[in-house]
Amino acid sequence: MTLFGRRLPIAVATVAAIGLAAAMLAPPERLQGDLQRLMYVHVPAAWIAYLSFAVTLGASIAWLWRREPRFDRVAAASAEAGVVFTGLAIALGSVWGKPTWGVWWTWDPRVVTTAVMFFVYLGYLALRRATLDPMSRARRSSVFGVVAFIQVPIVHMSVVWWRALHQPPTVLQPGHPPIDHTMLATLLINLAAFTLLYLLVVRARVRLAVAEEELAARALAEGSELAGSAVSAPRLEVK
């Protein structure tokens, strides 16, 4: 992945700095005050989790179609990033929910479905680690990655299908978003920063996967012994 080349880290730092400044300068929410500023991290984290799992879906479909290792690498890297961003969204939602709802955790449909999505993709990563054969791992993970994506629309639509404590969609809804234009601009800037950070993380993880595969192939070609191969079973002598 050569996207942006060496300029990507600079772009991440620049946009993140602009997003942080915008979040500090944006007007406070009328009822929640400065607590609402968590939105500029919580919401982008959730959106990037959606993006991560969508990329895993696309890369999984591409692998099932083309059987090329690069698609499996992207699917795995994006799923790892998605789990991290989902965990961040859940943690920040809990911090936000304590002063707003009075509890760290509630069985709200959006909260519950997000937690389910988090554990489903943890299962995806566990499946990858439990399968040693590269071809079998890619095949099983690709099928899992396609099926697991059903969690994303369920999470997003949960606040529409089951009304509870969590507010309905503010930006991704039909019609004009009911949000102050300054707040919306700040949110979009931070979304751009999170998107660039996601690209940086996935690119680094894919490069690491390529290096690991090359190292394993070199060790195999050189006939390196596997760990533990020098250990032999004890011989019992019968007298």
C-alpha positions as CSV (number, residue, x, y, z in Angstrom):
1,M,0.0,0.0,0.0
2,T,1.7,3.2,-1.2
3,L,-1.2,5.5,-0.5
4,F,0.2,9.0,0.3
5,G,3.6,7.5,0.7
6,R,5.7,9.2,3.5
7,R,3.3,12.1,3.6
8,L,0.5,10.1,5.2
9,P,1.8,10.5,8.8
10,I,2.3,14.2,8.2
11,A,-1.3,14.4,6.9
12,V,-2.6,12.5,10.0
13,A,-0.8,14.9,12.4
14,T,-1.9,18.0,10.6
15,V,-5.6,17.1,10.3
16,A,-5.6,15.8,13.9
17,A,-4.2,19.1,15.2
18,I,-6.8,21.0,13.2
19,G,-9.5,18.7,14.5
20,L,-8.4,19.1,18.1
21,A,-8.3,22.9,17.8
22,A,-11.8,22.9,16.2
23,A,-13.1,20.7,18.9
24,M,-11.8,23.1,21.6
25,L,-13.2,26.2,19.8
26,A,-16.6,24.8,18.8
27,P,-19.5,26.1,20.9
28,P,-20.6,23.9,23.9
29,E,-23.9,22.1,23.6
30,R,-26.8,23.9,25.3
31,L,-27.7,21.1,27.8
32,Q,-24.5,19.0,28.1
33,G,-22.0,21.8,27.9
34,D,-18.4,20.8,27.4
35,L,-19.2,17.1,28.0
36,Q,-20.6,17.1,24.4
37,R,-17.1,17.5,23.0
38,L,-16.6,13.8,23.5
39,M,-18.8,13.5,20.3
40,Y,-15.8,14.7,18.2
41,V,-13.9,11.4,19.1
42,H,-16.8,9.0,20.0
43,V,-18.7,9.5,16.7
44,P,-15.7,9.3,14.4
45,A,-14.4,6.2,16.2
46,A,-17.8,4.5,15.6
47,W,-17.9,5.6,11.9
48,I,-14.4,4.3,11.3
49,A,-15.4,1.0,12.9
50,Y,-18.1,0.8,10.2
51,L,-15.5,1.7,7.5
52,S,-13.1,-0.9,8.8
53,F,-15.6,-3.7,8.7
54,A,-16.8,-2.6,5.3
55,V,-13.3,-2.9,4.0
56,T,-13.0,-6.3,5.6
57,L,-16.2,-7.3,3.8
58,G,-14.9,-6.0,0.5
59,A,-11.5,-7.6,0.8
60,S,-13.1,-10.9,1.9
61,I,-15.3,-11.0,-1.2
62,A,-12.3,-10.1,-3.3
63,W,-10.3,-13.0,-1.8
64,L,-13.1,-15.4,-2.4
65,W,-13.2,-14.2,-6.0
66,R,-9.5,-13.9,-6.8
67,R,-7.7,-16.0,-4.1
68,E,-4.9,-13.4,-3.9
69,P,-3.1,-13.1,-0.5
70,R,-3.1,-9.3,-0.6
71,F,-6.9,-9.2,-0.1
72,D,-6.6,-11.5,3.0
73,R,-3.9,-9.2,4.4
74,V,-6.1,-6.1,4.0
75,A,-9.2,-7.9,5.4
76,A,-7.2,-8.9,8.5
77,A,-5.6,-5.5,9.0
78,S,-8.9,-3.7,8.6
79,A,-10.6,-6.0,11.1
80,E,-7.9,-5.4,13.7
81,A,-8.3,-1.6,13.3
82,G,-12.1,-2.0,13.4
83,V,-12.0,-3.9,16.7
84,V,-9.7,-1.1,18.2
85,F,-12.0,1.7,17.0
86,T,-15.1,-0.2,18.2
87,G,-13.6,-0.7,21.6
88,L,-12.7,3.1,21.7
89,A,-16.3,4.0,20.8
90,I,-17.7,1.7,23.5
91,A,-15.3,3.1,26.2
92,L,-16.0,6.7,25.3
93,G,-19.7,6.0,25.1
94,S,-19.5,4.7,28.7
95,V,-17.6,7.8,29.9
96,W,-20.3,9.9,28.1
97,G,-23.1,7.8,29.5
98,K,-22.2,8.0,33.2
99,P,-22.9,11.8,33.7
100,T,-25.7,11.7,31.0
101,W,-27.6,8.5,31.9
102,G,-26.3,8.0,35.4
103,V,-24.7,4.6,34.7
104,W,-21.6,3.3,33.0
105,W,-23.5,0.6,31.2
106,T,-27.1,0.2,30.2
107,W,-28.9,-2.4,28.1
108,D,-29.7,0.1,25.4
109,P,-30.1,-1.5,21.9
110,R,-27.3,0.6,20.4
111,V,-24.9,-0.2,23.2
112,V,-25.7,-3.9,23.2
113,T,-25.5,-4.4,19.5
114,T,-22.2,-2.5,19.4
115,A,-20.8,-4.8,22.1
116,V,-22.1,-7.8,20.1
117,M,-20.3,-6.5,17.0
118,F,-17.1,-6.0,19.0
119,F,-17.1,-9.6,20.2
120,V,-18.1,-11.0,16.8
121,Y,-15.0,-9.4,15.2
122,L,-12.9,-10.6,18.1
123,G,-14.1,-14.0,17.1
124,Y,-13.0,-13.3,13.6
125,L,-9.5,-12.5,14.8
126,A,-9.5,-15.5,17.1
127,L,-10.4,-17.7,14.1
128,R,-7.4,-16.3,12.2
129,R,-5.0,-17.1,15.0
130,A,-6.5,-20.6,15.5
131,T,-6.0,-21.6,11.9
132,L,-2.4,-22.4,10.9
133,D,-2.7,-23.2,7.3
134,P,-2.7,-19.9,5.3
135,M,-5.2,-21.1,2.6
136,S,-7.6,-22.5,5.1
137,R,-7.3,-19.4,7.3
138,A,-8.0,-17.1,4.4
139,R,-10.9,-19.1,3.2
140,R,-12.6,-19.4,6.6
141,S,-11.9,-15.8,7.5
142,S,-13.3,-14.5,4.3
143,V,-16.6,-16.4,4.8
144,F,-16.7,-15.1,8.4
145,G,-15.9,-11.6,7.3
146,V,-18.8,-11.6,4.8
147,V,-21.3,-13.0,7.3
148,A,-20.2,-10.8,10.2
149,F,-20.8,-7.6,8.3
150,I,-24.6,-8.0,9.0
151,Q,-23.7,-6.5,12.4
152,V,-22.9,-3.1,11.0
153,P,-26.4,-2.2,9.6
154,I,-28.0,-3.7,12.7
155,V,-25.9,-1.4,15.0
156,H,-26.6,1.6,12.8
157,M,-30.3,1.1,12.6
158,S,-30.8,-0.1,16.2
159,V,-31.7,3.4,17.4
160,V,-34.4,3.6,14.7
161,W,-35.8,0.1,15.2
162,W,-35.7,0.1,19.0
163,R,-36.1,3.5,20.6
164,A,-34.5,3.7,24.1
165,L,-31.9,6.0,25.7
166,H,-29.5,6.5,22.8
167,Q,-30.4,9.4,20.5
168,P,-31.4,8.6,16.9
169,P,-29.0,9.4,14.0
170,T,-28.0,13.0,13.8
171,V,-25.9,13.2,10.6
172,L,-26.6,10.0,8.7
173,Q,-30.4,10.5,8.4
174,P,-32.7,11.7,5.6
175,G,-33.1,15.4,5.2
176,H,-31.1,18.3,6.7
177,P,-29.0,17.2,9.7
178,P,-30.4,18.9,12.9
179,I,-26.9,20.0,14.1
180,D,-25.2,23.3,14.3
181,H,-23.1,24.0,11.2
182,T,-19.9,24.7,13.3
183,M,-20.4,21.5,15.2
184,L,-21.0,19.6,12.0
185,A,-17.8,21.0,10.4
186,T,-15.8,20.1,13.5
187,L,-17.2,16.6,13.4
188,L,-16.3,16.2,9.8
189,I,-12.7,17.5,10.3
190,N,-12.2,14.9,13.1
191,L,-13.8,12.2,10.9
192,A,-11.2,13.1,8.3
193,A,-8.4,12.8,10.9
194,F,-9.7,9.4,12.0
195,T,-9.9,8.2,8.4
196,L,-6.3,9.2,7.7
197,L,-5.3,7.5,11.0
198,Y,-7.1,4.3,9.9
199,L,-5.3,4.3,6.6
200,L,-2.0,4.8,8.3
201,V,-2.7,1.9,10.7
202,V,-3.9,-0.5,8.0
203,R,-1.0,0.3,5.8
204,A,1.5,-0.4,8.6
205,R,-0.2,-3.6,9.5
206,V,-0.3,-4.9,5.9
207,R,3.4,-4.1,5.5
208,L,4.1,-6.0,8.7
209,A,2.1,-9.0,7.4
210,V,4.1,-9.0,4.2
211,A,7.4,-8.9,6.2
212,E,6.2,-11.8,8.4
213,E,5.2,-13.9,5.3
214,E,8.6,-13.2,3.7
215,L,10.4,-14.2,6.9
216,A,8.5,-17.4,7.2
217,A,9.1,-18.2,3.5
218,R,12.8,-17.6,3.9
219,A,13.0,-19.8,6.9
220,L,11.2,-22.6,5.1
221,A,13.5,-22.2,2.1
222,E,16.6,-22.4,4.2
223,G,15.3,-25.5,5.9
224,S,15.3,-23.9,9.4
225,E,14.2,-26.3,12.1
226,L,10.9,-25.6,13.9
227,A,11.0,-24.8,17.5
228,G,11.0,-27.9,19.6
229,S,12.1,-30.1,16.7
230,A,15.4,-31.0,18.5
231,V,13.4,-32.4,21.4
232,S,13.0,-36.2,21.2
233,A,10.8,-38.6,23.1
234,P,12.6,-40.5,25.9
235,R,13.5,-44.1,25.1
236,L,12.5,-46.7,27.6
237,E,15.0,-49.6,27.9
238,V,13.6,-53.0,28.8
239,K,16.0,-55.1,30.9
